[in-house]
Amino acid sequence: MLEGWAYDPAQPQRRWVVAIHGDGRLLALEQAERFHPEAPGDGQHGFQVMLSDAQLDATRNLKLTLANQDDVLASLALPAAAPARHTSATSRVVWQPGLVLRGWLVDPQAPHRQLQVEAREGDTLLASASPRTWITHTDETVEGGFRLRLPLSLADGKRHELIITDSDGRELAGSPLIVQEWPQGLRQWLAAEPEGRMEKGWDKSGQNQRGHTQKLIERQLARYEQLLPRGVDLAEYPHWARLFAFDAATGVDSRSKGAASSRHGTARSASAESAIGIIGLLQLGEGELALGQENRLQVRRWTLADPDDEAAYREALDAACHECDAVLQLEPGDRLPEGALALAWDELQRHDAAILYSDFDAPMAQDDPRRCGGFLPAWDPDRHWCQDYLAAGLCLVSSAVLRGHPHPPESPHEFSYAARERCNDSEIRHIPQVLRERARPWPESHGEEDSSQRGNAIAESTAQTRRLARLNGRLERHDPLARLEAHSRRPGLRRLVRTLEQWPSVTLIIPTRDALGLLHRCVDTLLAHTDYPGHVRLLIVDNQSQQAETHAWFDEQIALGTRPLGPPGERQGSATVEVLSYPHAFNYAAINNAAVAHLDERQRGEGGAKGDEVIGLINNDIEALHADWLQRMVALLLRPGTGAVGAKLQWPNAMVQHGGVIGGVHGLAAHVGNAWHIDDSGYLGMNHLTQRFSAVTAACLLMRRADYTAVGGLDARDFPVGFNDVDLCLKLRARGQAIVWTPEARLIHAESATRGKDESAEKAARAEREMANLRRRWGNALAADPAYNPNLSLDVASDPYTSLALPPRPRHSRANALPH
């Protein structure tokens, strides 16, 4: 690999073509238009040239000239000594606060060869990993990006010098690194100052000033940690849990105080004088339970020898609801930490809640006793239909909710579903603390069964079918057009699907500038793989395309007029392709706003006739993969209270590109799922669950046109290119509307294939401005995203759901409301 730069101060905008000569022979031509850190001007005058082994073996002297010129700009005698370390052209490792290193690594001689990355302290190997993330290297796409997860034992407050090498022993650019971490964060460092050091130089009269200085330092450290949070690998949970386990002495720092009237009973102050509560415990099977000391509670227990005995279950639950203030279910072998049940009771009372549930931990597998944490979102009704995640932790239900229920639960599997039928979303609260230590894994794994187990498997399948039918009965009362289906390959998970009696017309807005290959495939797959029983308009917004073949293709598509939509033999609807010109500078938000304004104008021109109710924002590098993707999204969208629906997007290599968006990473937002294959379970199965997030990507987003107009569309001033979809979704959330992501709609997305990444100085400045605007407008909402858990890290070096927060963020009980 040769790299360098070519720049003429008299012509600073010119990108020169350079020539590489070997012993008088022309070996390569390359335009100097890449960013190079040492290049003058805007830095976009660098070049990189990869020469083959054969070229290098036959050459002793390399010379650099401008193309078609003889003046030698630089020369190099070969053979050069093999480097003992990589250069910045083939590697980079970066440490930011936390115990996750990130970077990229490519073998300069064989870019597609997989190298191992290793971290050592002295002779001790601390961690190793293989690059798994796709990057672009010298115009090739290779698996070069890596994340290296360091052990939590390094967070001891000491300085650790780490050497990062590849599997051939060559150091990466950026190595060695100094890592120094404290598990409780930098405030722990401040508190660990040797006695007297902070007092040195302060006389008695200066103590007030010293206190003011320390408070100022603490505020600055808090801000620093908010913008650069730290994380540690999920596998470190046992060590992490010893540091951050639930402490009954501190509990949850709730902001609500005092008593309030309650439709579930009398809500009492959660102070030390909280009234005694009577808790009904349904033990689902015989065996020992470990309940912590609960001095302020009476616990009455009903043990069900056979939890599947429906008559016995109904009798026990009815008795518990009439004799007790609240009810919960546990399994033999479970353990509740001391004070956990009292905390749950206090929070139930304090917030006048109907249901309160917590996080949990459990064995990794039935035959693997290592424990892992289960950190849940705030209340998500869509996910709950697909997975009974409330039952995973401590789930305490007010007896008043179940007492006299017109459709009481027939089995333990219906407990939380019956309870949710009789309460509002705001009455379901989550405590992000591990208040239940499960004896069995969750979700339970289902491996291959031998012949001796088949009878039990058949019986279980029959029971699952009966449970599913009952859940569908409850869902039908809530939403007559929805149904649940068992997940074919994920036992215990369910698919949430809807249908409609009448399907609205849909307009899919597709901005483009040339890139005909991408656009052609996008449109072809949408037309061929979209089985939709209505009319679909593909509205292509042309942002100054220059190529004649692009305009010829536009004319061809318009001339075809209305055509059948979908696969042959399954066609139910129709489609048209239209082209709208947007002859202005690229501004993604403004382009889509212009398209919606065009639809509004057309409707007014037609005398106010009903136009397309649903619009879709679609990137031109999207490809449809299955016929019913649009039906799945539209049906979910047209529920009361739903603001937008996003799809499961994948890269061409079948890795998840978009599995939802969570807030808070670097004070901004990040995609979920980039570390998962499309068939992976994901964290707690979430890669296959319809669920709610605070945002989804506009690469494939559906919403009502009326809602788009009501919130002012995309913000073309503050977010012309980036984060406009996050801003749009948060505006919908602020109106009380849900943002839904569904894996039932799967498409390919080659992210930023048309406009590329923000690497130029101009683009980088614009991106920085957009990031600052997002933090200013939505910083608080993003930092406490209800869809994410404060025990999970917002470390920029980790993907969401892949690391634990170090330390956890505030763990107040919460409802699924957007923080202000």
N, C-alpha and C positions, 0 to 999 in steps of 0.2 A: 504494500500500500504506500503510495506516494501522496503527500498532501502539502499544500502551500497556498499562496495567494498571489494575485497579479493585479496591480492597481496603478492607474495613471492620474496624478492629482490634477492634470489639465483637463481630463475627461472623467470626472468622478462617477458618472452614471453608466459608463460603458463597462460591459462584462466581456472581458477578453477571452478568446479561445487560445489555450496554451497547447504546445506540442511537446511530447516526450520523445527524445531520440536516444537510441542505444547503439553506441559504436557507429554512428552515422546513419542508422536505420530509423525510420519513423515507427514508433511503437504504439502511440496513442494520441488522440486529440480529446480535449475536455474543456468545456466552458467554465470559466471561473465565476460562478454565480452562487456558490454555497456560502453559508456563514462560516467565518473563521475567526477565532477569538483575537488573533493578532492583526487581522486585516484592517487597514485604515477606513475612513469614511463610514458607511453604514454597516460595514463588516461583511457584506454580501459579495465578496470578491475571492472566496476560497475555492479550491478544487481538491478532489480526491481521485486518484487513478489506481486501479488494481491491475498489476501486471502478473502474468502467469509465471509459473515456475520455469517453463521452457524459455520464456523471454529473458528471465533473470539469469538462468544458467548460461545462456549464450552471450551475455553482456558483461563488459568490464567497466564501461563508463556511460553514465546517463547524463544527458543535457536537456535543459528546459529552455524553450524559445516561445515567442508568440507564433501563432500559426502563420505560415508563409513568410516568415522573417528569419534572418540568419543570426541576429544578435543573441548571444547566449546569456540568459538571465541567471541561471544557476547550474551547477554540475555536481555529480556525485560519483565517486569511485566505488566499484563493486569488486569482490563481494564484501558487503558490510557485515560486521559482527552481528550475530543473532542477539536481539535485545534480551536482557534479563527480566524485562518487564514489558507489559503492554503499553501502548501509547494511548492518548485520548481518542485516536481514530478507531481503536479496536476494543476499548473497554472504559468503564467508569463505575466506581462504587461511591455511594454517598451515604453518610450518616446524618440523620436528623434526630432530635431527641426521641428516645425510645430504644427498643431492643430489636428493631427490624432494620436491616440494611437493604438498600435497593440499588440497582444499577443495571448495566448491560455488558455483555461479553460476546465477542465474535472471534473465532480463529482466523487470523489474517490470511492464512494459506488455504483454508477450507471453511468458508463461512457457514456451511450447513452442517459441519461437524459439531456434535454436542460436547461442550466442555463442562466440567464440574467446577463450581465455585466453592472455595473452602476458606474458613476463617480460623485463624490460630492465634493463641496467646502463648508466646514461647513455643514449646514443643507440643502444646495441648490443642488438639482439634476441638473447636467449640461448636461448629455448625458447618453444614455443607448443603448445597442445593444445585439443581440443574436449571438453566434458563428455560422458561416455559411461556414467556410472553412474546408475541410477535412484534418485531420492530423492522424498520426500513434501514438497510445498510447498503450503501453504494447501489441504490436503485433495486436492491433485492429485498424480498421479505423473508426474514429468518427468525428462528426462535432464539432471541438473544437477551431479552429482559429477564431479570431474576429478582427474587426477594430472599434474603438470608435472615433467618430467625435465630436470634441469640438467646441463650438461657437466662432465666430470671435471676440466677445466682450472680450475674454481673451487676445487678442493681444493688450494690453494697456500699455505694458512696465513694468507692476508690477509683483511681484512674487505671484504665486497662488499655494497653496499646495492642491493637489487633493488626495482623498481617493478612491481607486478602489476596489469594492466589488462584490461578486456574489449576486444573488437574495435571498440567505439565510443569507446575512450579513457578510460573511467571506471575509477578505481582501485577495487579490491576491498577490502572490510573486512579489516584485517590487514596491508595494504600501507602503507608500505614494510617490507621484511624485511631483516635483517642476516644474511648467511650467511658463516660462517667455518669451514672444514674443512681437515683434514689427511688425506692418503690412508692413513696408518698409524694414524690415530686420535689420541686425546688424549695418549697416551704420547709421540707424536712431538712434540707441543707442549711437554711437560715436558722432553724431551731437547733441544729447540731453545732453551731458556732461554740468553740471552747469558752467556758465561763470566764467572763471578764473581758473578752475580746471586743464585744459590742459596747462595753462600758468604757474602754480605753479612750482617754482624751476627753471624757465628759466629766465636768465637775457637777456638783449637786444642782447648780442653777441651770445646767444644760440638759437635765434629764427630759424635760418636756420636748425640747428640740429633737433629742435622740429618739423619743417615742414617735414623734411626727415622721422622722426619717425612716424608721422601721416600717411604719404603716404605708408610707409611700413605696418602699421597696416591695412590700407584700402585694400591693395593688399592681405594681408593674410585673411582678412574677406571675400573678394570676392571669394577667392579660397575655403574657408570653406563653403560658401553658395552654391558654384557650386557643391561640393561633397555632401552636406547635405541640399538640397533644402527643403522648407517648403510648406505646402498646407493647404487648408481649404475646407470643404465640399461644393459641388456644390449648395446646398440649401442656402448657405450664399451669393449667388450672389448679391442680392440688397445692402447689406452692403459693400461687396467687390467692387461693381461698384462705390459707392460713393467715395471710396479711389483711384480707379485706372481708372476712366472714361477718355475718350479721352479729351485731353486739346489742344485746338487750338493754344495755345501759344508755345507748345513744338512740337506737331505733331509727325512725324516719323523722326528719326535720320538716314537719308539715307546717304550712303557713297559716292554716285555718285554726282558729282557737274558739273555745266557748261552746255553748249548747245551741241547738237549733231544733225547731219542730220537725218532725219526721213522719212521713206516711208509712214508714216501716217500723215505727215505735218511737220512743223518746231518744233523741240524740243527745248524748251527754258529753261533757268536757273530757278530753283525753289527757287530763293531768294525772298526777299521782293519786288523786282522789276519784278516779273513774269508777263508776258503779260496777259491781260484780255482774258478770254476764253468765248465762247458762248456755253451754255449747253442746250440741248434739253431735256425736261422732259415730258415723256408720263405718265399721271396720269390715272391709270386703274380703273376708277369709279369716281363718283361724291362724293365730300366731302372735308373736310379740310385737308391740309397738313401743317406740321410745318417744315419750312426750316429755318435753322440758317442764320444769317446775312452773306452775301457773297459779300464783297465790290469789289472784283476783278473779279467777274463773272457776266455775264448776263445770266439769266435763262428764257428760253422761254418755255411756258407750252402748251401742247395739252391735253385736258381732254376728255377721252373716256367714254361717258355715259354707253355704253355697250362694255366692253373689248372683248366680244366674237363676235362682229360685225367685221368680217375679212376685209371687204372692207374699213371700217372706220379706222381700225388699220393700214392697208397697206398705206393708204393715209397719215395718221398722221406721221408714221415712215419715209416715203419717204420725207415729208416736213422737218422733223427735221434733217434728214441726210444731206439735201442740204443747210439748213440755219444755222446749228450749227457745232461746232467742235467735240462735243461728245454727246452721248445720254445715258439716264438712264430711268428705269421704277420704279415707286413707286405706292403704294396703298393708298387709303384714310385712314387717321388716322396715317399714318407713320410720324416719326419725325427724322430729321437729326440734330445732334448737330452743334452748330456754328463752322464754319471752316471745317466741314467734307467734303463738296463738293469741297472746294478749295484745301484741301489736296489731295483728289483723283485726281483732275485735274493736280496738280503739279507733282504727282508721275507718272501719265500717260505720261506727257511730258518728265519728267526727264529721264525715262527709255525707251523712244521710244516704249511704250507698246501699244498693241491693245485693251486689256481688263484689267481692274483693278477692283478687288472685295474686299470686307471687311467682317469682322465679324458683328454680329448683336445681338440684344436681342429681346425677344418676350414674350407674356403671356404664362404661362405653358399650359393652355388649354383655350378653348373658354369661359368657365364659371369659370375660375380661373385666376384672374388678376395678381397673383404673377408672377414676371418676372424671366426669366432664360437666361443665355448667350448662344450664338451659336458660338463656336470657331472652325474655319474651317482649313483644311490642305492647304498647297500650292497646286498649280494646279495639279489636278489628272484627266487625261482624261478618265480613266476607271470608276472612281466613278461618273464623270459628266454624262456619258451615263446612269448610273443607277439612278441618282438623280440630279436634277438641283439645286445643292447647290450654284452655282454662283448667282442665283436669290434670295437667302435668304437675303443677305446683300445688301450694296450699290454696284451695278454693273455698272460701267461706261465704255462705249464702244466708241472707236474712230469712228467718222462718216465715215471716209474713208474706214473702214472695211466693212460697210454695204452699202455704196453708190454704186450703180451699181451692186449689188450682183446678180449672175445668178440664185440663188435660195433663194430669200428674205424670211424672216419669214412671215408666214401667220397669226400668232397669237402671243400674248405675251409669250406663252409657248415655242416658238422657238427662242426667241430673242438671248439668249446666244449660242444656238447651231448653228445658222446661222453665228454668229460672229466668233466662233471658227473654222469654215470651212475655213476661209480666213486669218488665222494667224498661226504662229509657236508656239510651246509650250513655248519657251523662251519669247514670247511677251505677256504672260498672267501672271499678277502679283497679289499678295495677300497682303493686309495690315491687319495685325493681331490686328486691333483696332475695337471697336464697333462704326461704323459710321452710322448705321441705327437702329432705334428703331421701330420695327414692331408693327402695331396695331393688327395683327392676329397671332395666333400661327404658328410655323414652326418647323418640318413638321406638317401639319394640321392633327388633329385626326379625325377619322371617326368612330363614335359610331353606336349603333343600331338605325335604323330609324323606325318611326311609319308609319302607312298606308298613312298619309297625306303627307309624304315626299317621297313616293316611286316613284311618277311621276318625281320629280326632280332628284332622284337617277338614274332612267333609262336614263334621258336626259344627266346627267353627265357621266354615263357609256358610252353612245354613243360618247360623246365628247372625253372621254379618249381614246377610241378605235381609233378615227380619229387622235388624236395627236400621239398616238403610231405608227400608220402607217406612218405618216410623219417623225417621228424621225427615223424609220427604213429606210426610203428612204435616209435620210442624212447619217445614219450609213453605208448603202450599198455602197455609194460613197467612204466612208473612208475604209471600210473593207467588201468586198462582201461575205465573209464567216461567218459574224457575224449577229446576230439579237438580238432584245430586246423583252422580254416578260414581261407582267404585272405581278407583284408579287401577288400571289393569296390571301395572307392574309395581305399584307402591301400596302394599296392604296397609290399611289404617288411614290412607289419604283418600279424599273424595274430590271429584271435579264438579265445579259449580257452572252450570250452563243454563241459558235462557232461550226462549223463543219469543216471537212477536206475532200478533194476529195480523198486523199490517206493517210492512217494512217501508221506511221512508226512503226517499231519494238521498243519495250521498254524493258530495263533491270532494274528491281527493285533490288537494293542492300540491303541485310538484314543481318547486323552483328549479331552474337549470340555467347553465351557461355552457353551451356546446356539450362536451362530454357525451357525445351521441352514443357511444358504446354502452355506457352505464344507463343512460336514459332509455335506450332501445330495450335493453334487458328488463329494466324496471317496468316499463309499460307492457311489454310482452308477457311477463310473468303475472302482472296484475290482471290482465285480460284473460289469460289462460287458466289461472289458478284461483279465481274468485267466483265462487258459486253463491250469488246473492240474489234473492227473489225480489229485486227492485231495480231501479235505474241508478247507474253509477256514472258520474261525470269525472273524467280525468282532466283537470284544469292545469295545464303546463304553463308556468309563468317564465317567459323567456327574458333572462337578464343579460341582454346585449350579446347574444350568440353571434359569432363572426363567420363560422364555417358554412360554406354554401350547402354542403350535404346535410347539415342540421336543419336549415330552412327548407330544403327540399323534403326532408322527412316530415317536418311540421305540416307542410302542404298536403302530403300524402295521407297523413292521419286525419286531417280535417275533412278531406274529400271522401273518406270512407264512411263518414256519417255514423248513424246508429248501427250497432252491430251486436250480435249475441255475446253474452258474457258467461265465461266459465268453461269447464272442461266439456268436450263433446259428450252428448248423452245425459248431461246433468244441468244443462243450461236452463235457468229459470228467469234470468233478468237480461238487461240490456246495458250497453255502455256507449258513450261518446267521448271523443278526445277533442279538446279545445285548447287554443293557445292564446295567452294574454301577454302582450308586450310590456315589459318594465324597463324602459330605456334610461336607467339611472345607475349610480354607483351601487355596488353590492351592499345590501343591508337586509339580512335575512328576515328580520322582523317587519321592515317596511314592505318587502315583497309579499309576504303573506297577508299583511293588512290590506295591501292593494287588491289582492285576489278576493278577499272577503268583501271589500267595498264594491268591487265589480259585481259580485253576486247580489249585494243589496241594491245596487243601481238597476240591475236587470229585473229584480222583483218589482221595484217601483215602476219601471217602464212597462211591466206587464199588468199594471193596474192593481198592484198589491196582491197578486195571486200568490198562493203559498209556494215559496221556493224550497230549495233543499234544506231540510231541517238539520241535517248532520253534515259537518265538514271534517275532513281529515287532513292533518299536516303530514306530508310524506316526503322524505328525502329522495333524490333521484338515484341514490345507490341502494335502494331497498328492492328486495326480490321476494315475492310471495312464494310460500312453500306448500300450502295446502288449501283446499277449496273453501272451507268454511271459516277462514280467519276473520273476514269482515262481518259475517253474521254474529260470531261470538262477541266481537267488540261492540257492535251496534246494540245488540240486545242488552248487554250489561250497561251501556251508556243510558239507555232510555228507561232507567229506573228513577223514581223520585229521589232527589238528593245527590245524584251522581253528576260530577262536573266534567270529568275527563277520564278516558280509558287509554292505557298504553299496552303495548304488545311485548312479547318475549322476543328479543332480537339476538341474533347470533352472528358471529363472524363466519367467513367462508370455511374456516377450519373447525366449525361446530363448537367453539367456545362461546359462552354467553357474553354478548356485548352489552345487553341492557336487561336487567332483571328488576327494574325499579330504580328510584333515586332516593338516597337518604341525605339529610342535611348535616352540616357540621364539620366535614372534612376540610381542614385548612380554613375553617370559617365559611366554607362554601357548600358544595354538594358533590356527590360522587355516585357513579353507577354501581349497582349491586350485581354481583355474579361474575365479574371478569376472571375470577380464578376457577370457575366451574365449567365443566363440559355440560352441554345441554341435557344429558341424561343423568348427571350427578344429582344426588338428593339435595345438595345445598345445605345450608345451616338449618337443622331441625326440619328438613323436608321442604323448605320454602321455595326451592327452585321449581316446584310443581304445584304450587298453591295460588289460587286467585286471592289477592290480598290488597290492602290499601297502603299507599305511601303518601308522602307529602308532595311528591312530584314524579312525573314520568317524562321521558325524552320526547321532543317534538319530531324526532326522526320518523315516528309512526304514532300519532296521537289523534284520537277522535273526540269531538265535543259538539255540543249544540251550537249552531251559528248564533243563536240569540245570547247564549252565555258568553261567547267570544266578544260580541259587541258590548255586552253589559259591563265587562271588566276592562274595556278599552283595548282589547286585542293584545298583541305583543308590543312591548315598549321599544319603539324604534330609536329613541333618543339615548336611554340609559343602557340598553342591551341590544345593540344592532346585530350582533353575531352570536355571542355566548350568553348563556344563562337566561335567555328570554323565555325558554320553556319552564324553567324553575320559577321565575317570577310569575308567569301566567298561571301555573298550577297553585302557587301560594295565594294568588288573588282569588282563585276559586275556593280554596280552603278557607280563606278569611270570610267568605260568604256562607260558610257552613256546608259546602259541597265536597263530596268525596272524590279522591283521585285513586283510581283502581288500576292495578296491573294484572294481566291475565296470561298464564302460560298456554291458554287455549288458542291463542293467535301467535303463530311463530313465523318470523320472516328473517331474511338475511339482511345485514346492514354492514357495508364496508365504510366504516366511520370516516367522515371528512375526505372521502375519495376525490371529490371535485375540487373543493377549495383548499385542501391540504391543512397542515398544522400551522399554528401561529408562531412561526419561527423568525420572520423578518422583524426589524426594529419597529416598524409602523404597526404591524399586527400585534406585536407583544405589548406595545403601549396601549392599544385599544383594549386588549384582553385585561390588562391591569386595571384600567378604568372600570370595565364591567365587573370585575371581581370586587373592587371597592364599593361600587354601587349596590351590589347584592348584599355585602356585609352591612352596609349602612341601612338598607331598607328592611332586610329580613334576618339580621344577625341573631336576634334572640330566638326567633322561631326555628332557625336552622340549628342552633346550638342545643336545643332541647326537643329535637324531632320526636314526636310521639311514636313514629313507626320504628325507631331505633331504641336501643337499650343503653342506659348510662354505664353499664358494666362492660360494654363492648367499645373497642378503641376507635377513635377518629384519627388515628395516626395516618399521615399522608403517605407513608411508605407501605401501608397495608391496604388490602381490599376490605371493604366493609364485611363484617361477620367472620373475619379470619384472625382477629387478635383481641386480647383483653385490654381494657383501659388501665393505665398505670399513672395515677390512681383512678378509681371510678369517679365519674362526675356526680353531682348531688343526686341522691336516690330517694327523692320525695315520692309519695304515692301520687298517681296521676290518672286523669281521664284522657280520652282521645280528643283533646282540644288543642288547637294551634296556639302555642305560647305567644304572648304579645311582646 
